[in-house]
Amino acid sequence: MPSSSASPRAARSLSAVNEEIRALLSAGGLVSTEGRCRYEELLVEWAAAVRGDVTEAA
């Protein structure tokens, strides 16, 4: 089942994704099911941003 965040959008920078992950964690966001789902989405976005950084560096 595709998530609502699966819609295409411009890739965010690694630092922007990191900032959102940190905010979610510091707010105790992993306690709820929605928070855990959002965290998993952010990890996928973070991995894509890391790959993008590596590609640019090469």
MODELLER restraints for C-alpha pairs under 7 A, 6 or more apart:
rsr = mdl.restraints
at = mdl.atoms
rsr.add(forms.Gaussian(group=physical.xy_distance, feature=features.Distance(at['CA:13:A'], at['CA:49:A']), mean=6.26, stdev=0.5))
rsr.add(forms.Gaussian(group=physical.xy_distance, feature=features.Distance(at['CA:14:A'], at['CA:46:A']), mean=6.22, stdev=0.5))
rsr.add(forms.Gaussian(group=physical.xy_distance, feature=features.Distance(at['CA:14:A'], at['CA:49:A']), mean=5.17, stdev=0.5))
rsr.add(forms.Gaussian(group=physical.xy_distance, feature=features.Distance(at['CA:14:A'], at['CA:50:A']), mean=6.54, stdev=0.5))
rsr.add(forms.Gaussian(group=physical.xy_distance, feature=features.Distance(at['CA:17:A'], at['CA:42:A']), mean=6.72, stdev=0.5))
rsr.add(forms.Gaussian(group=physical.xy_distance, feature=features.Distance(at['CA:17:A'], at['CA:46:A']), mean=5.95, stdev=0.5))
rsr.add(forms.Gaussian(group=physical.xy_distance, feature=features.Distance(at['CA:21:A'], at['CA:39:A']), mean=6.83, stdev=0.5))
rsr.add(forms.Gaussian(group=physical.xy_distance, feature=features.Distance(at['CA:21:A'], at['CA:42:A']), mean=6.75, stdev=0.5))
rsr.add(forms.Gaussian(group=physical.xy_distance, feature=features.Distance(at['CA:29:A'], at['CA:35:A']), mean=4.82, stdev=0.5))
rsr.add(forms.Gaussian(group=physical.xy_distance, feature=features.Distance(at['CA:30:A'], at['CA:36:A']), mean=4.87, stdev=0.5))
